[in-house]
Amino acid sequence: MYRKKLLDLLLQQPMSIRDIAELMEMPMRDVASDIEHLSKSLKRTEFILMIEPAQCQKCKFTFRKNKIRKPGKCPRCHATWIREPVLHVTHR
Ligand SMILES: [Zn+2]
């Protein structure tokens, strides 16, 4: 039930883990693990989870796509000004 809601949300609009956690009133780590499960369960469906990876706002270093939570700091320039990864579900 809850995963269906998560799917509906992400079909409507791109959201970060933080956005979802605030909306659902859940801890970010729980949302992150639910997103991982959702991503796997979508593999056999018409939908696909798209991840716009986190990016350092200072040097534009782009983090790996599989990192869905916001990293603490940039490994290249050590800045903490990081844009959160944004998740979105779309049709294949
Ligand atoms: Zn950087």
PDB file of the backbone (N, CA, C, O) and the ligand in Angstrom, with CONECT records:
HET     ZN  A 101       1
ATOM      1  N   MET A   1       0.840  -1.202   0.000  1.00  0.00           N
ATOM      2  CA  MET A   1       0.000   0.000   0.000  1.00  0.00           C
ATOM      3  C   MET A   1       0.872   1.247   0.000  1.00  0.00           C
ATOM      4  O   MET A   1       0.700   2.167  -0.800  1.00  0.00           O
ATOM      5  N   TYR A   2       1.795   1.235   0.915  1.00  0.00           N
ATOM      6  CA  TYR A   2       2.680   2.394   1.022  1.00  0.00           C
ATOM      7  C   TYR A   2       3.572   2.537  -0.215  1.00  0.00           C
ATOM      8  O   TYR A   2       3.803   3.643  -0.705  1.00  0.00           O
ATOM      9  N   ARG A   3       4.069   1.397  -0.708  1.00  0.00           N
ATOM     10  CA  ARG A   3       4.924   1.463  -1.904  1.00  0.00           C
ATOM     11  C   ARG A   3       4.155   1.963  -3.104  1.00  0.00           C
ATOM     12  O   ARG A   3       4.703   2.655  -3.963  1.00  0.00           O
ATOM     13  N   LYS A   4       2.871   1.608  -3.160  1.00  0.00           N
ATOM     14  CA  LYS A   4       2.029   2.099  -4.251  1.00  0.00           C
ATOM     15  C   LYS A   4       1.948   3.625  -4.177  1.00  0.00           C
ATOM     16  O   LYS A   4       1.986   4.309  -5.200  1.00  0.00           O
ATOM     17  N   LYS A   5       1.838   4.141  -2.970  1.00  0.00           N
ATOM     18  CA  LYS A   5       1.760   5.587  -2.773  1.00  0.00           C
ATOM     19  C   LYS A   5       3.071   6.256  -3.206  1.00  0.00           C
ATOM     20  O   LYS A   5       3.084   7.313  -3.836  1.00  0.00           O
ATOM     21  N   LEU A   6       4.151   5.600  -2.844  1.00  0.00           N
ATOM     22  CA  LEU A   6       5.470   6.101  -3.209  1.00  0.00           C
ATOM     23  C   LEU A   6       5.607   6.159  -4.738  1.00  0.00           C
ATOM     24  O   LEU A   6       6.123   7.123  -5.303  1.00  0.00           O
ATOM     25  N   LEU A   7       5.130   5.102  -5.374  1.00  0.00           N
ATOM     26  CA  LEU A   7       5.168   5.033  -6.834  1.00  0.00           C
ATOM     27  C   LEU A   7       4.333   6.168  -7.448  1.00  0.00           C
ATOM     28  O   LEU A   7       4.777   6.848  -8.373  1.00  0.00           O
ATOM     29  N   ASP A   8       3.113   6.359  -6.917  1.00  0.00           N
ATOM     30  CA  ASP A   8       2.243   7.424  -7.425  1.00  0.00           C
ATOM     31  C   ASP A   8       2.886   8.795  -7.271  1.00  0.00           C
ATOM     32  O   ASP A   8       2.833   9.629  -8.176  1.00  0.00           O
ATOM     33  N   LEU A   9       3.490   9.012  -6.114  1.00  0.00           N
ATOM     34  CA  LEU A   9       4.147  10.290  -5.839  1.00  0.00           C
ATOM     35  C   LEU A   9       5.240  10.587  -6.859  1.00  0.00           C
ATOM     36  O   LEU A   9       5.324  11.679  -7.422  1.00  0.00           O
ATOM     37  N   LEU A  10       6.077   9.566  -7.074  1.00  0.00           N
ATOM     38  CA  LEU A  10       7.234   9.762  -7.950  1.00  0.00           C
ATOM     39  C   LEU A  10       6.862   9.778  -9.432  1.00  0.00           C
ATOM     40  O   LEU A  10       7.632  10.233 -10.277  1.00  0.00           O
ATOM     41  N   LEU A  11       5.671   9.273  -9.725  1.00  0.00           N
ATOM     42  CA  LEU A  11       5.182   9.371 -11.104  1.00  0.00           C
ATOM     43  C   LEU A  11       4.723  10.806 -11.384  1.00  0.00           C
ATOM     44  O   LEU A  11       4.833  11.307 -12.503  1.00  0.00           O
ATOM     45  N   GLN A  12       4.207  11.448 -10.337  1.00  0.00           N
ATOM     46  CA  GLN A  12       3.674  12.802 -10.496  1.00  0.00           C
ATOM     47  C   GLN A  12       4.758  13.858 -10.565  1.00  0.00           C
ATOM     48  O   GLN A  12       4.656  14.824 -11.321  1.00  0.00           O
ATOM     49  N   GLN A  13       5.810  13.662  -9.759  1.00  0.00           N
ATOM     50  CA  GLN A  13       6.831  14.694  -9.680  1.00  0.00           C
ATOM     51  C   GLN A  13       8.159  14.132  -9.194  1.00  0.00           C
ATOM     52  O   GLN A  13       8.185  13.159  -8.439  1.00  0.00           O
ATOM     53  N   PRO A  14       9.260  14.737  -9.621  1.00  0.00           N
ATOM     54  CA  PRO A  14      10.555  14.327  -9.095  1.00  0.00           C
ATOM     55  C   PRO A  14      10.686  14.787  -7.639  1.00  0.00           C
ATOM     56  O   PRO A  14      10.313  15.912  -7.306  1.00  0.00           O
ATOM     57  N   MET A  15      11.209  13.926  -6.785  1.00  0.00           N
ATOM     58  CA  MET A  15      11.369  14.270  -5.369  1.00  0.00           C
ATOM     59  C   MET A  15      12.680  13.732  -4.841  1.00  0.00           C
ATOM     60  O   MET A  15      13.207  12.740  -5.343  1.00  0.00           O
ATOM     61  N   SER A  16      13.209  14.403  -3.812  1.00  0.00           N
ATOM     62  CA  SER A  16      14.394  13.876  -3.143  1.00  0.00           C
ATOM     63  C   SER A  16      13.940  13.000  -1.975  1.00  0.00           C
ATOM     64  O   SER A  16      12.776  13.023  -1.576  1.00  0.00           O
ATOM     65  N   ILE A  17      14.879  12.236  -1.444  1.00  0.00           N
ATOM     66  CA  ILE A  17      14.587  11.412  -0.273  1.00  0.00           C
ATOM     67  C   ILE A  17      14.064  12.285   0.865  1.00  0.00           C
ATOM     68  O   ILE A  17      13.151  11.897   1.594  1.00  0.00           O
ATOM     69  N   ARG A  18      14.655  13.466   1.003  1.00  0.00           N
ATOM     70  CA  ARG A  18      14.229  14.358   2.077  1.00  0.00           C
ATOM     71  C   ARG A  18      12.765  14.805   1.889  1.00  0.00           C
ATOM     72  O   ARG A  18      11.985  14.833   2.841  1.00  0.00           O
ATOM     73  N   ASP A  19      12.418  15.150   0.647  1.00  0.00           N
ATOM     74  CA  ASP A  19      11.034  15.560   0.353  1.00  0.00           C
ATOM     75  C   ASP A  19      10.054  14.467   0.756  1.00  0.00           C
ATOM     76  O   ASP A  19       9.028  14.728   1.384  1.00  0.00           O
ATOM     77  N   ILE A  20      10.401  13.218   0.375  1.00  0.00           N
ATOM     78  CA  ILE A  20       9.512  12.089   0.648  1.00  0.00           C
ATOM     79  C   ILE A  20       9.419  11.845   2.155  1.00  0.00           C
ATOM     80  O   ILE A  20       8.334  11.616   2.691  1.00  0.00           O
ATOM     81  N   ALA A  21      10.568  11.897   2.828  1.00  0.00           N
ATOM     82  CA  ALA A  21      10.601  11.665   4.274  1.00  0.00           C
ATOM     83  C   ALA A  21       9.725  12.689   5.007  1.00  0.00           C
ATOM     84  O   ALA A  21       9.019  12.345   5.955  1.00  0.00           O
ATOM     85  N   GLU A  22       9.779  13.941   4.562  1.00  0.00           N
ATOM     86  CA  GLU A  22       8.974  14.984   5.203  1.00  0.00           C
ATOM     87  C   GLU A  22       7.497  14.752   4.944  1.00  0.00           C
ATOM     88  O   GLU A  22       6.670  14.873   5.847  1.00  0.00           O
ATOM     89  N   LEU A  23       7.177  14.422   3.711  1.00  0.00           N
ATOM     90  CA  LEU A  23       5.782  14.205   3.337  1.00  0.00           C
ATOM     91  C   LEU A  23       5.179  13.009   4.074  1.00  0.00           C
ATOM     92  O   LEU A  23       4.051  13.069   4.562  1.00  0.00           O
ATOM     93  N   MET A  24       5.943  11.934   4.145  1.00  0.00           N
ATOM     94  CA  MET A  24       5.455  10.688   4.749  1.00  0.00           C
ATOM     95  C   MET A  24       5.689  10.647   6.250  1.00  0.00           C
ATOM     96  O   MET A  24       5.222   9.731   6.926  1.00  0.00           O
ATOM     97  N   GLU A  25       6.404  11.627   6.773  1.00  0.00           N
ATOM     98  CA  GLU A  25       6.788  11.657   8.190  1.00  0.00           C
ATOM     99  C   GLU A  25       7.500  10.358   8.588  1.00  0.00           C
ATOM    100  O   GLU A  25       7.127   9.670   9.538  1.00  0.00           O
ATOM    101  N   MET A  26       8.539  10.065   7.809  1.00  0.00           N
ATOM    102  CA  MET A  26       9.336   8.866   8.042  1.00  0.00           C
ATOM    103  C   MET A  26      10.812   9.247   8.069  1.00  0.00           C
ATOM    104  O   MET A  26      11.198  10.258   7.480  1.00  0.00           O
ATOM    105  N   PRO A  27      11.647   8.450   8.746  1.00  0.00           N
ATOM    106  CA  PRO A  27      13.092   8.724   8.726  1.00  0.00           C
ATOM    107  C   PRO A  27      13.652   8.551   7.314  1.00  0.00           C
ATOM    108  O   PRO A  27      13.203   7.688   6.560  1.00  0.00           O
ATOM    109  N   MET A  28      14.632   9.377   6.967  1.00  0.00           N
ATOM    110  CA  MET A  28      15.217   9.316   5.627  1.00  0.00           C
ATOM    111  C   MET A  28      15.810   7.949   5.313  1.00  0.00           C
ATOM    112  O   MET A  28      15.743   7.492   4.172  1.00  0.00           O
ATOM    113  N   ARG A  29      16.392   7.291   6.321  1.00  0.00           N
ATOM    114  CA  ARG A  29      17.008   5.983   6.020  1.00  0.00           C
ATOM    115  C   ARG A  29      15.945   4.942   5.634  1.00  0.00           C
ATOM    116  O   ARG A  29      16.204   4.061   4.814  1.00  0.00           O
ATOM    117  N   ASP A  30      14.751   5.047   6.231  1.00  0.00           N
ATOM    118  CA  ASP A  30      13.669   4.121   5.865  1.00  0.00           C
ATOM    119  C   ASP A  30      13.196   4.391   4.446  1.00  0.00           C
ATOM    120  O   ASP A  30      12.928   3.467   3.678  1.00  0.00           O
ATOM    121  N   VAL A  31      13.097   5.677   4.111  1.00  0.00           N
ATOM    122  CA  VAL A  31      12.680   6.026   2.755  1.00  0.00           C
ATOM    123  C   VAL A  31      13.716   5.505   1.758  1.00  0.00           C
ATOM    124  O   VAL A  31      13.357   4.948   0.721  1.00  0.00           O
ATOM    125  N   ALA A  32      14.987   5.684   2.071  1.00  0.00           N
ATOM    126  CA  ALA A  32      16.055   5.232   1.175  1.00  0.00           C
ATOM    127  C   ALA A  32      15.956   3.731   0.928  1.00  0.00           C
ATOM    128  O   ALA A  32      16.122   3.277  -0.204  1.00  0.00           O
ATOM    129  N   SER A  33      15.685   2.955   1.984  1.00  0.00           N
ATOM    130  CA  SER A  33      15.618   1.507   1.766  1.00  0.00           C
ATOM    131  C   SER A  33      14.345   1.144   0.994  1.00  0.00           C
ATOM    132  O   SER A  33      14.362   0.220   0.180  1.00  0.00           O
ATOM    133  N   ASP A  34      13.250   1.857   1.240  1.00  0.00           N
ATOM    134  CA  ASP A  34      12.028   1.606   0.463  1.00  0.00           C
ATOM    135  C   ASP A  34      12.228   1.925  -1.014  1.00  0.00           C
ATOM    136  O   ASP A  34      11.710   1.228  -1.886  1.00  0.00           O
ATOM    137  N   ILE A  35      12.980   2.980  -1.282  1.00  0.00           N
ATOM    138  CA  ILE A  35      13.248   3.359  -2.671  1.00  0.00           C
ATOM    139  C   ILE A  35      14.068   2.260  -3.361  1.00  0.00           C
ATOM    140  O   ILE A  35      13.840   1.933  -4.526  1.00  0.00           O
ATOM    141  N   GLU A  36      15.024   1.703  -2.616  1.00  0.00           N
ATOM    142  CA  GLU A  36      15.817   0.612  -3.201  1.00  0.00           C
ATOM    143  C   GLU A  36      14.943  -0.593  -3.538  1.00  0.00           C
ATOM    144  O   GLU A  36      15.097  -1.202  -4.597  1.00  0.00           O
ATOM    145  N   HIS A  37      14.030  -0.932  -2.637  1.00  0.00           N
ATOM    146  CA  HIS A  37      13.102  -2.035  -2.905  1.00  0.00           C
ATOM    147  C   HIS A  37      12.200  -1.708  -4.094  1.00  0.00           C
ATOM    148  O   HIS A  37      11.949  -2.549  -4.957  1.00  0.00           O
ATOM    149  N   LEU A  38      11.724  -0.471  -4.115  1.00  0.00           N
ATOM    150  CA  LEU A  38      10.842  -0.048  -5.203  1.00  0.00           C
ATOM    151  C   LEU A  38      11.563  -0.175  -6.542  1.00  0.00           C
ATOM    152  O   LEU A  38      11.009  -0.688  -7.514  1.00  0.00           O
ATOM    153  N   SER A  39      12.797   0.297  -6.573  1.00  0.00           N
ATOM    154  CA  SER A  39      13.582   0.249  -7.790  1.00  0.00           C
ATOM    155  C   SER A  39      13.707  -1.188  -8.308  1.00  0.00           C
ATOM    156  O   SER A  39      13.583  -1.437  -9.508  1.00  0.00           O
ATOM    157  N   LYS A  40      13.954  -2.134  -7.384  1.00  0.00           N
ATOM    158  CA  LYS A  40      14.058  -3.546  -7.785  1.00  0.00           C
ATOM    159  C   LYS A  40      12.721  -4.086  -8.258  1.00  0.00           C
ATOM    160  O   LYS A  40      12.654  -4.794  -9.264  1.00  0.00           O
ATOM    161  N   SER A  41      11.643  -3.752  -7.529  1.00  0.00           N
ATOM    162  CA  SER A  41      10.339  -4.318  -7.892  1.00  0.00           C
ATOM    163  C   SER A  41       9.825  -3.740  -9.206  1.00  0.00           C
ATOM    164  O   SER A  41       8.977  -4.348  -9.860  1.00  0.00           O
ATOM    165  N   LEU A  42      10.328  -2.572  -9.598  1.00  0.00           N
ATOM    166  CA  LEU A  42       9.872  -1.968 -10.855  1.00  0.00           C
ATOM    167  C   LEU A  42      10.506  -2.624 -12.074  1.00  0.00           C
ATOM    168  O   LEU A  42      10.064  -2.408 -13.203  1.00  0.00           O
ATOM    169  N   LYS A  43      11.535  -3.419 -11.846  1.00  0.00           N
ATOM    170  CA  LYS A  43      12.256  -4.019 -12.977  1.00  0.00           C
ATOM    171  C   LYS A  43      11.375  -4.876 -13.873  1.00  0.00           C
ATOM    172  O   LYS A  43      11.624  -5.005 -15.072  1.00  0.00           O
ATOM    173  N   ARG A  44      10.335  -5.463 -13.272  1.00  0.00           N
ATOM    174  CA  ARG A  44       9.455  -6.323 -14.065  1.00  0.00           C
ATOM    175  C   ARG A  44       8.191  -5.590 -14.531  1.00  0.00           C
ATOM    176  O   ARG A  44       7.239  -6.226 -14.984  1.00  0.00           O
ATOM    177  N   THR A  45       8.180  -4.288 -14.425  1.00  0.00           N
ATOM    178  CA  THR A  45       6.973  -3.524 -14.773  1.00  0.00           C
ATOM    179  C   THR A  45       7.256  -2.566 -15.929  1.00  0.00           C
ATOM    180  O   THR A  45       8.353  -2.535 -16.488  1.00  0.00           O
ATOM    181  N   GLU A  46       6.249  -1.801 -16.261  1.00  0.00           N
ATOM    182  CA  GLU A  46       6.399  -0.819 -17.344  1.00  0.00           C
ATOM    183  C   GLU A  46       7.099   0.457 -16.869  1.00  0.00           C
ATOM    184  O   GLU A  46       7.400   1.338 -17.675  1.00  0.00           O
ATOM    185  N   PHE A  47       7.357   0.555 -15.559  1.00  0.00           N
ATOM    186  CA  PHE A  47       7.942   1.768 -15.007  1.00  0.00           C
ATOM    187  C   PHE A  47       9.439   1.611 -14.767  1.00  0.00           C
ATOM    188  O   PHE A  47       9.967   0.503 -14.679  1.00  0.00           O
ATOM    189  N   ILE A  48      10.096   2.747 -14.666  1.00  0.00           N
ATOM    190  CA  ILE A  48      11.519   2.722 -14.332  1.00  0.00           C
ATOM    191  C   ILE A  48      11.825   3.893 -13.394  1.00  0.00           C
ATOM    192  O   ILE A  48      11.320   5.001 -13.573  1.00  0.00           O
ATOM    193  N   LEU A  49      12.656   3.621 -12.399  1.00  0.00           N
ATOM    194  CA  LEU A  49      13.060   4.672 -11.468  1.00  0.00           C
ATOM    195  C   LEU A  49      14.277   5.400 -12.037  1.00  0.00           C
ATOM    196  O   LEU A  49      15.320   4.791 -12.275  1.00  0.00           O
ATOM    197  N   MET A  50      14.135   6.690 -12.249  1.00  0.00           N
ATOM    198  CA  MET A  50      15.227   7.496 -12.769  1.00  0.00           C
ATOM    199  C   MET A  50      15.856   8.240 -11.588  1.00  0.00           C
ATOM    200  O   MET A  50      15.150   8.738 -10.711  1.00  0.00           O
ATOM    201  N   ILE A  51      17.169   8.308 -11.574  1.00  0.00           N
ATOM    202  CA  ILE A  51      17.855   9.035 -10.503  1.00  0.00           C
ATOM    203  C   ILE A  51      18.741  10.103 -11.120  1.00  0.00           C
ATOM    204  O   ILE A  51      19.658   9.815 -11.889  1.00  0.00           O
ATOM    205  N   GLU A  52      18.444  11.329 -10.764  1.00  0.00           N
ATOM    206  CA  GLU A  52      19.335  12.406 -11.166  1.00  0.00           C
ATOM    207  C   GLU A  52      20.340  12.515 -10.030  1.00  0.00           C
ATOM    208  O   GLU A  52      19.973  12.905  -8.921  1.00  0.00           O
ATOM    209  N   PRO A  53      21.599  12.180 -10.282  1.00  0.00           N
ATOM    210  CA  PRO A  53      22.534  12.037  -9.165  1.00  0.00           C
ATOM    211  C   PRO A  53      22.842  13.356  -8.456  1.00  0.00           C
ATOM    212  O   PRO A  53      22.662  14.442  -9.006  1.00  0.00           O
ATOM    213  N   ALA A  54      23.312  13.221  -7.219  1.00  0.00           N
ATOM    214  CA  ALA A  54      23.752  14.381  -6.448  1.00  0.00           C
ATOM    215  C   ALA A  54      24.906  15.060  -7.174  1.00  0.00           C
ATOM    216  O   ALA A  54      25.689  14.416  -7.872  1.00  0.00           O
ATOM    217  N   GLN A  55      24.992  16.368  -6.994  1.00  0.00           N
ATOM    218  CA  GLN A  55      26.079  17.096  -7.645  1.00  0.00           C
ATOM    219  C   GLN A  55      26.628  18.171  -6.711  1.00  0.00           C
ATOM    220  O   GLN A  55      25.876  18.855  -6.016  1.00  0.00           O
ATOM    221  N   CYS A  56      27.949  18.303  -6.710  1.00  0.00           N
ATOM    222  CA  CYS A  56      28.591  19.364  -5.934  1.00  0.00           C
ATOM    223  C   CYS A  56      28.298  20.692  -6.634  1.00  0.00           C
ATOM    224  O   CYS A  56      28.542  20.846  -7.830  1.00  0.00           O
ATOM    225  N   GLN A  57      27.774  21.643  -5.869  1.00  0.00           N
ATOM    226  CA  GLN A  57      27.402  22.927  -6.471  1.00  0.00           C
ATOM    227  C   GLN A  57      28.626  23.820  -6.683  1.00  0.00           C
ATOM    228  O   GLN A  57      28.548  24.839  -7.370  1.00  0.00           O
ATOM    229  N   LYS A  58      29.733  23.437  -6.100  1.00  0.00           N
ATOM    230  CA  LYS A  58      30.941  24.251  -6.214  1.00  0.00           C
ATOM    231  C   LYS A  58      31.773  23.850  -7.434  1.00  0.00           C
ATOM    232  O   LYS A  58      32.068  24.682  -8.292  1.00  0.00           O
ATOM    233  N   CYS A  59      32.151  22.561  -7.505  1.00  0.00           N
ATOM    234  CA  CYS A  59      33.028  22.142  -8.606  1.00  0.00           C
ATOM    235  C   CYS A  59      32.289  21.311  -9.656  1.00  0.00           C
ATOM    236  O   CYS A  59      32.888  20.896 -10.649  1.00  0.00           O
ATOM    237  N   LYS A  60      30.974  21.063  -9.441  1.00  0.00           N
ATOM    238  CA  LYS A  60      30.136  20.309 -10.384  1.00  0.00           C
ATOM    239  C   LYS A  60      30.488  18.822 -10.464  1.00  0.00           C
ATOM    240  O   LYS A  60      30.106  18.138 -11.413  1.00  0.00           O
ATOM    241  N   PHE A  61      31.209  18.336  -9.476  1.00  0.00           N
ATOM    242  CA  PHE A  61      31.459  16.894  -9.395  1.00  0.00           C
ATOM    243  C   PHE A  61      30.108  16.182  -9.291  1.00  0.00           C
ATOM    244  O   PHE A  61      29.256  16.577  -8.495  1.00  0.00           O
ATOM    245  N   THR A  62      29.915  15.129 -10.100  1.00  0.00           N
ATOM    246  CA  THR A  62      28.662  14.385 -10.063  1.00  0.00           C
ATOM    247  C   THR A  62      28.876  13.053  -9.369  1.00  0.00           C
ATOM    248  O   THR A  62      29.774  12.290  -9.725  1.00  0.00           O
ATOM    249  N   PHE A  63      28.043  12.781  -8.377  1.00  0.00           N
ATOM    250  CA  PHE A  63      28.144  11.539  -7.621  1.00  0.00           C
ATOM    251  C   PHE A  63      27.569  10.386  -8.419  1.00  0.00           C
ATOM    252  O   PHE A  63      26.883  10.588  -9.421  1.00  0.00           O
ATOM    253  N   ARG A  64      27.859   9.162  -7.959  1.00  0.00           N
ATOM    254  CA  ARG A  64      27.319   7.988  -8.651  1.00  0.00           C
ATOM    255  C   ARG A  64      25.809   7.927  -8.495  1.00  0.00           C
ATOM    256  O   ARG A  64      25.248   8.373  -7.494  1.00  0.00           O
ATOM    257  N   LYS A  65      25.166   7.364  -9.509  1.00  0.00           N
ATOM    258  CA  LYS A  65      23.704   7.299  -9.539  1.00  0.00           C
ATOM    259  C   LYS A  65      23.112   6.421  -8.460  1.00  0.00           C
ATOM    260  O   LYS A  65      21.978   6.632  -8.030  1.00  0.00           O
ATOM    261  N   ASN A  66      23.883   5.428  -8.018  1.00  0.00           N
ATOM    262  CA  ASN A  66      23.296   4.518  -7.039  1.00  0.00           C
ATOM    263  C   ASN A  66      23.308   5.099  -5.628  1.00  0.00           C
ATOM    264  O   ASN A  66      22.831   4.464  -4.688  1.00  0.00           O
ATOM    265  N   LYS A  67      23.849   6.293  -5.483  1.00  0.00           N
ATOM    266  CA  LYS A  67      23.826   6.952  -4.183  1.00  0.00           C
ATOM    267  C   LYS A  67      22.569   7.816  -4.120  1.00  0.00           C
ATOM    268  O   LYS A  67      22.550   8.926  -4.653  1.00  0.00           O
ATOM    269  N   ILE A  68      21.520   7.310  -3.469  1.00  0.00           N
ATOM    270  CA  ILE A  68      20.263   8.050  -3.509  1.00  0.00           C
ATOM    271  C   ILE A  68      20.103   9.019  -2.348  1.00  0.00           C
ATOM    272  O   ILE A  68      19.223   9.880  -2.364  1.00  0.00           O
ATOM    273  N   ARG A  69      20.968   8.874  -1.329  1.00  0.00           N
ATOM    274  CA  ARG A  69      20.918   9.849  -0.235  1.00  0.00           C
ATOM    275  C   ARG A  69      21.962  10.918  -0.487  1.00  0.00           C
ATOM    276  O   ARG A  69      22.973  10.681  -1.148  1.00  0.00           O
ATOM    277  N   LYS A  70      21.699  12.097   0.051  1.00  0.00           N
ATOM    278  CA  LYS A  70      22.612  13.214  -0.164  1.00  0.00           C
ATOM    279  C   LYS A  70      23.952  12.938   0.518  1.00  0.00           C
ATOM    280  O   LYS A  70      23.995  12.665   1.718  1.00  0.00           O
ATOM    281  N   PRO A  71      25.052  13.010  -0.250  1.00  0.00           N
ATOM    282  CA  PRO A  71      26.370  12.784   0.363  1.00  0.00           C
ATOM    283  C   PRO A  71      26.743  13.948   1.287  1.00  0.00           C
ATOM    284  O   PRO A  71      26.264  15.067   1.102  1.00  0.00           O
ATOM    285  N   GLY A  72      27.582  13.687   2.264  1.00  0.00           N
ATOM    286  CA  GLY A  72      27.985  14.727   3.219  1.00  0.00           C
ATOM    287  C   GLY A  72      28.846  15.802   2.605  1.00  0.00           C
ATOM    288  O   GLY A  72      28.622  16.992   2.824  1.00  0.00           O
ATOM    289  N   LYS A  73      29.841  15.379   1.829  1.00  0.00           N
ATOM    290  CA  LYS A  73      30.692  16.380   1.189  1.00  0.00           C
ATOM    291  C   LYS A  73      31.306  15.844  -0.089  1.00  0.00           C
ATOM    292  O   LYS A  73      31.306  14.642  -0.356  1.00  0.00           O
ATOM    293  N   CYS A  74      31.819  16.764  -0.855  1.00  0.00           N
ATOM    294  CA  CYS A  74      32.376  16.432  -2.153  1.00  0.00           C
ATOM    295  C   CYS A  74      33.760  15.799  -1.998  1.00  0.00           C
ATOM    296  O   CYS A  74      34.617  16.355  -1.311  1.00  0.00           O
ATOM    297  N   PRO A  75      33.993  14.627  -2.637  1.00  0.00           N
ATOM    298  CA  PRO A  75      35.304  13.988  -2.522  1.00  0.00           C
ATOM    299  C   PRO A  75      36.392  14.757  -3.271  1.00  0.00           C
ATOM    300  O   PRO A  75      37.577  14.559  -3.006  1.00  0.00           O
ATOM    301  N   ARG A  76      36.007  15.622  -4.194  1.00  0.00           N
ATOM    302  CA  ARG A  76      36.992  16.340  -5.000  1.00  0.00           C
ATOM    303  C   ARG A  76      37.410  17.655  -4.356  1.00  0.00           C
ATOM    304  O   ARG A  76      38.601  17.920  -4.193  1.00  0.00           O
ATOM    305  N   CYS A  77      36.416  18.492  -3.985  1.00  0.00           N
ATOM    306  CA  CYS A  77      36.792  19.815  -3.443  1.00  0.00           C
ATOM    307  C   CYS A  77      36.417  19.961  -1.964  1.00  0.00           C
ATOM    308  O   CYS A  77      36.697  20.992  -1.352  1.00  0.00           O
ATOM    309  N   HIS A  78      35.779  18.924  -1.389  1.00  0.00           N
ATOM    310  CA  HIS A  78      35.403  18.902   0.029  1.00  0.00           C
ATOM    311  C   HIS A  78      34.344  19.917   0.419  1.00  0.00           C
ATOM    312  O   HIS A  78      34.127  20.158   1.607  1.00  0.00           O
ATOM    313  N   ALA A  79      33.681  20.515  -0.562  1.00  0.00           N
ATOM    314  CA  ALA A  79      32.584  21.424  -0.245  1.00  0.00           C
ATOM    315  C   ALA A  79      31.401  20.618   0.285  1.00  0.00           C
ATOM    316  O   ALA A  79      31.249  19.441  -0.041  1.00  0.00           O
ATOM    317  N   THR A  80      30.570  21.253   1.100  1.00  0.00           N
ATOM    318  CA  THR A  80      29.375  20.575   1.611  1.00  0.00           C
ATOM    319  C   THR A  80      28.112  21.128   0.939  1.00  0.00           C
ATOM    320  O   THR A  80      26.993  20.795   1.327  1.00  0.00           O
ATOM    321  N   TRP A  81      28.313  21.973  -0.070  1.00  0.00           N
ATOM    322  CA  TRP A  81      27.193  22.562  -0.798  1.00  0.00           C
ATOM    323  C   TRP A  81      26.819  21.596  -1.930  1.00  0.00           C
ATOM    324  O   TRP A  81      27.289  21.721  -3.061  1.00  0.00           O
ATOM    325  N   ILE A  82      25.962  20.635  -1.589  1.00  0.00           N
ATOM    326  CA  ILE A  82      25.656  19.534  -2.500  1.00  0.00           C
ATOM    327  C   ILE A  82      24.171  19.529  -2.849  1.00  0.00           C
ATOM    328  O   ILE A  82      23.314  19.617  -1.969  1.00  0.00           O
ATOM    329  N   ARG A  83      23.886  19.426  -4.110  1.00  0.00           N
ATOM    330  CA  ARG A  83      22.485  19.295  -4.520  1.00  0.00           C
ATOM    331  C   ARG A  83      22.058  17.844  -4.312  1.00  0.00           C
ATOM    332  O   ARG A  83      22.762  16.916  -4.709  1.00  0.00           O
ATOM    333  N   GLU A  84      20.900  17.661  -3.688  1.00  0.00           N
ATOM    334  CA  GLU A  84      20.430  16.311  -3.387  1.00  0.00           C
ATOM    335  C   GLU A  84      20.106  15.522  -4.654  1.00  0.00           C
ATOM    336  O   GLU A  84      19.733  16.107  -5.671  1.00  0.00           O
ATOM    337  N   PRO A  85      20.245  14.203  -4.598  1.00  0.00           N
ATOM    338  CA  PRO A  85      19.779  13.389  -5.730  1.00  0.00           C
ATOM    339  C   PRO A  85      18.261  13.516  -5.836  1.00  0.00           C
ATOM    340  O   PRO A  85      17.565  13.616  -4.825  1.00  0.00           O
ATOM    341  N   VAL A  86      17.761  13.511  -7.059  1.00  0.00           N
ATOM    342  CA  VAL A  86      16.319  13.627  -7.270  1.00  0.00           C
ATOM    343  C   VAL A  86      15.822  12.356  -7.957  1.00  0.00           C
ATOM    344  O   VAL A  86      16.405  11.888  -8.935  1.00  0.00           O
ATOM    345  N   LEU A  87      14.721  11.806  -7.413  1.00  0.00           N
ATOM    346  CA  LEU A  87      14.169  10.555  -7.921  1.00  0.00           C
ATOM    347  C   LEU A  87      12.892  10.808  -8.689  1.00  0.00           C
ATOM    348  O   LEU A  87      12.113  11.702  -8.360  1.00  0.00           O
ATOM    349  N   HIS A  88      12.694  10.014  -9.707  1.00  0.00           N
ATOM    350  CA  HIS A  88      11.532  10.201 -10.561  1.00  0.00           C
ATOM    351  C   HIS A  88      11.169   8.847 -11.178  1.00  0.00           C
ATOM    352  O   HIS A  88      12.050   8.083 -11.575  1.00  0.00           O
ATOM    353  N   VAL A  89       9.884   8.559 -11.255  1.00  0.00           N
ATOM    354  CA  VAL A  89       9.466   7.316 -11.922  1.00  0.00           C
ATOM    355  C   VAL A  89       8.813   7.678 -13.227  1.00  0.00           C
ATOM    356  O   VAL A  89       7.981   8.583 -13.295  1.00  0.00           O
ATOM    357  N   THR A  90       9.199   6.962 -14.266  1.00  0.00           N
ATOM    358  CA  THR A  90       8.643   7.247 -15.583  1.00  0.00           C
ATOM    359  C   THR A  90       8.330   5.937 -16.305  1.00  0.00           C
ATOM    360  O   THR A  90       8.790   4.870 -15.897  1.00  0.00           O
ATOM    361  N   HIS A  91       7.550   6.025 -17.373  1.00  0.00           N
ATOM    362  CA  HIS A  91       7.297   4.838 -18.189  1.00  0.00           C
ATOM    363  C   HIS A  91       8.545   4.536 -19.022  1.00  0.00           C
ATOM    364  O   HIS A  91       9.257   5.449 -19.439  1.00  0.00           O
ATOM    365  N   ARG A  92       8.796   3.285 -19.254  1.00  0.00           N
ATOM    366  CA  ARG A  92       9.940   2.903 -20.072  1.00  0.00           C
ATOM    367  C   ARG A  92       9.791   3.397 -21.503  1.00  0.00           C
ATOM    368  O   ARG A  92      10.670   3.162 -22.333  1.00  0.00           O
TER     369      ARG A  92
HETATM  370 ZN    ZN A 101      33.153  19.719  -5.293  1.00  0.00          ZN2+
END
